[in-house]
């Protein structure tokens, strides 16, 4: 068994603002970006400061709340109309990220269904964003646990291969495919991870290997064309 208390959370709500790990700076520098306005969240998603479909969805959910917080009107109809504008700005950031649209739709549904004042709607939106984040973290941990169960029972220690980055940086935390790797490592079942570099943006080289090194998971970086020989 390998124990590790190290955790990576790419999106954090703290002190009335969102804190993002700047994934463009990794692995050379660990930097954070503080987001307190919707327009800054839009830019962060566009420029891939935050990336990975689940993490983008979480960031967009908080972006909806940040945009709602900036709306001054206390009239419900006008508020919802302006919130739709905020939602459209976020939709246009990364049209290929399914979680982006799902999270925005869920936030809007909450806004329309919440009975009460505009301030109560805003409070409900923040709680919904937090819930989206928590649910994704729980899902990732479950994927890791269930994935470990379906790995071959022999040999005792396995070599695994990943492409791109589907780790903690791409989700609320823990990761999807890299979550399985984490679970295998913590259970003593992982001999080594081989991480594809993942051209052209090198998410495997920059992000997956960084996560593994930070946690002490044995990892070897390989070129994409080497994967068939592993």
C-alpha positions in Angstrom: 0.0 0.0 0.0 1.2 3.5 -0.8 -0.2 6.3 1.2 -0.3 9.9 0.0 -2.2 12.9 1.4 -1.3 15.1 -1.6 -4.3 16.4 -3.4 -4.6 18.6 -6.5 -7.7 20.8 -6.9 -7.6 22.9 -10.0 -10.7 25.0 -9.1 -11.3 26.2 -5.5 -13.9 28.6 -4.1 -12.4 30.6 -1.3 -13.0 34.0 0.2 -15.7 35.0 -2.3 -13.5 34.2 -5.3 -12.4 31.3 -7.5 -8.8 30.2 -7.3 -7.5 28.4 -10.4 -4.2 26.6 -11.0 -2.7 28.2 -14.0 -2.2 25.0 -16.1 -0.3 26.9 -18.8 2.5 27.5 -16.4 3.0 23.9 -15.5 5.3 22.1 -15.0 7.9 24.9 -14.8 6.0 27.0 -12.4 3.1 26.5 -10.0 1.0 29.6 -10.2 -2.6 30.4 -9.2 -5.0 32.9 -10.8 -7.7 34.6 -8.7 -11.0 35.1 -10.4 -13.7 37.4 -9.1 -15.5 38.5 -12.3 -17.3 36.5 -14.9 -15.3 38.2 -17.7 -12.0 36.9 -16.1 -13.5 33.4 -16.0 -14.4 33.6 -19.6 -10.8 34.5 -20.5 -9.4 31.8 -18.2 -11.4 29.1 -20.0 -10.6 30.5 -23.5 -6.9 30.6 -22.8 -6.8 27.1 -21.1 -5.7 28.3 -17.7 -8.4 25.8 -16.7 -8.9 22.9 -19.1 -10.4 19.4 -19.0 -14.2 19.0 -19.6 -15.2 18.4 -15.9 -13.0 21.2 -14.6 -14.3 23.6 -17.3 -17.9 22.7 -16.3 -17.1 23.5 -12.7 -15.4 26.8 -13.6 -18.3 27.7 -15.8 -20.8 27.1 -13.0 -18.8 29.5 -10.8 -18.6 31.8 -13.7 -22.4 31.9 -13.8 -22.5 32.8 -10.2 -19.9 35.5 -10.6 -21.9 37.0 -13.5 -25.1 36.8 -11.4 -23.3 38.6 -8.6 -22.5 41.5 -10.9 -26.1 42.0 -12.0 -27.6 45.0 -10.1 -31.3 44.7 -10.8 -33.6 43.3 -8.1 -36.4 42.6 -10.6 -36.6 38.9 -11.3 -37.5 39.0 -15.0 -34.7 41.5 -15.8 -32.2 39.5 -13.7 -33.0 36.3 -15.6 -32.6 38.1 -18.9 -29.2 39.4 -18.0 -28.2 36.0 -16.6 -28.9 34.5 -20.1 -26.4 37.0 -21.5 -23.8 35.8 -19.0 -24.5 32.2 -19.9 -24.0 32.9 -23.6 -20.7 34.5 -22.9 -19.6 31.3 -21.1 -21.0 29.0 -23.8 -18.8 30.6 -26.4 -15.5 29.9 -24.6 -15.0 26.2 -25.4 -17.7 24.8 -27.6 -16.2 21.2 -27.6 -16.5 20.8 -23.8 -19.7 19.0 -23.1 -19.6 19.6 -19.3 -19.5 23.4 -20.1 -23.0 23.3 -21.6 -24.3 20.8 -19.0 -23.2 22.9 -16.1 -24.5 26.1 -17.6 -27.9 24.5 -18.2 -28.1 23.2 -14.7 -27.2 26.6 -13.2 -29.9 28.3 -15.4 -32.5 25.7 -14.4 -31.7 26.4 -10.8 -32.1 30.1 -11.3 -35.5 29.8 -13.0 -36.8 27.3 -10.5 -35.7 29.1 -7.3 -38.6 30.9 -5.7 -37.6 34.0 -3.9 -35.8 37.3 -4.3 -32.9 37.9 -6.7 -30.5 37.7 -3.8 -31.9 34.3 -2.9 -31.5 33.2 -6.5 -27.8 34.3 -6.3 -27.3 32.4 -3.1 -28.9 29.3 -4.6 -26.6 29.6 -7.7 -23.5 29.5 -5.5 -24.7 26.5 -3.6 -25.4 24.7 -6.9 -21.9 25.5 -8.2 -20.4 24.0 -5.1 -22.7 20.9 -5.5 -21.5 20.4 -9.1 -17.9 20.5 -7.9 -18.5 18.1 -5.0 -20.5 15.6 -7.2 -17.6 15.5 -9.7 -15.1 14.8 -7.0 -17.2 12.0 -5.7 -17.6 10.6 -9.2 -13.9 10.7 -9.9 -13.1 8.8 -6.6 -15.8 6.2 -7.5 -14.3 5.8 -11.0 -10.9 5.2 -9.4 -12.3 2.6 -7.0 -14.4 0.8 -9.6 -11.6 1.0 -12.2 -9.2 -0.7 -9.8 -11.7 -3.6 -9.4 -11.7 -4.3 -13.1 -7.9 -4.2 -13.7 -6.4 -7.7 -14.3 -5.6 -9.6 -11.1 -2.3 -10.7 -12.4 0.5 -9.8 -12.4 0.4 -8.3 -8.9 1.9 -5.0 -10.2 0.7 -3.5 -13.4 2.2 -1.1 -16.0 -0.5 1.3 -17.2 -0.6 3.8 -20.1 -2.4 7.1 -20.3 -3.0 9.6 -23.1 -3.5 13.4 -22.6 -4.4 14.4 -19.0 -7.5 13.0 -17.4 -6.3 13.6 -13.9 -7.0 15.9 -11.0 -6.2 18.9 -13.1 -8.9 18.1 -15.6 -11.6 17.5 -13.0 -12.7 18.5 -9.5 -9.9 16.4 -8.2 -8.5 12.8 -8.3 -9.2 12.4 -12.0 -10.9 9.8 -14.2 -8.4 7.6 -16.0 -5.6 8.9 -13.9 -7.9 8.4 -10.9 -7.7 4.6 -11.7 -3.9 5.0 -11.8 -4.0 6.7 -8.4 -6.2 4.0 -6.9 -3.9 1.3 -8.3 -0.8 3.1 -6.9 -2.4 3.6 -3.4 -3.4 -0.1 -3.4 0.1 -1.2 -4.2 -0.9 -2.5 -7.7 1.0 -0.1 -9.9 4.5 -0.8 -11.1 4.8 2.2 -13.4 2.7 4.6 -15.5 3.7 5.3 -19.1 2.4 8.8 -20.0 2.1 9.8 -23.7 3.4 13.3 -24.3 0.1 14.1 -26.2 1.0 16.5 -29.0 0.4 19.3 -29.9 -0.3 20.8 -26.5 1.7 18.2 -24.5 -0.9 17.7 -21.8 0.7 14.4 -21.0 4.2 15.7 -20.8 3.3 18.9 -18.9 0.4 17.9 -16.7 0.1 14.1 -16.2 3.8 13.7 -15.4 3.6 16.7 -13.1 0.7 15.2 -11.1 2.5 11.9 -10.8 5.9 13.4 -9.8 4.1 15.6 -7.2 2.4 12.5 -5.7 5.4 10.2 -6.0 3.7 7.9 -8.6 6.4 6.2 -10.8 6.0 7.6 -14.3 7.9 7.4 -17.5 7.2 10.0 -20.2 7.1 8.6 -23.8 6.5 10.0 -27.2 3.0 9.4 -28.7 4.5 7.1 -31.4 6.0 4.8 -28.7 2.6 3.9 -27.2 2.2 0.8 -29.4 5.4 -0.7 -28.1 4.6 -0.4 -24.4 
